[in-house]
Amino acid sequence: MRYTLIGSTPLIFILLTTFAVVAAPTKKSYNVSGLTIEELASSLNASGPDGGWGETKNQWSYETKWVIDGDQLKVSKVSVKIETTITMPSWPGYSAASKCMKSSWDKMYKSLQNHEQQHMKIAQGVDDKIKNAILALPPQPSSSTQDDLTALSDATMQPIIETNNTAQDKLDSDTDHGKSDPKDPVTLNSCP
């Protein structure tokens, strides 16, 4: 899983405030097919995003506003927005499948949703860390350009994004994208 950051730093005079916007996740799907569990698993492996059967992607965008204070610029406002996209499989042949295959699919799908929720939990609080990191930036010379301030904000936040990415990658590495999760494995059970 990769998580990205988009930055913006306009120069505006305003009061000191911070806020974050968390939108409802966007849901995407991809189609799989199969008449047997083996065919279904093969289709999931071939069609799934980035080596998994599901995916959660987060993208943080931010806006910082600075005020002139004497001969310096200080952060006066930070807003952070997170956009989450969850991609899950869709099986158009579900309605025609056997009871056993439907049961296997339903269990796998629920386990996959739980795995993707774990990714969302890892990302919780990243927006606050980004806001706090920007707010903690020292005053900058009033001669700083917008590009200078954006570069400074981006460099300050990059370690936060990298820490999140490392935790996300560890979850997938430790559980093979949920397939070997000891509590709730993302697997399809065989059918007679």
Beta strands, then each sheet from edge to edge (+ up, - down):
strand 1: 4-6
strand 2: 17-22
strand 3: 26-31
strand 4: 55-69
strand 5: 72-90
strand 6: 140-141
sheet 1: 1+ 4+ 5- 2-
sheet 2: 1+ 4+ 5- 3-
sheet 3: 1+ 4+ 5- 6+
end
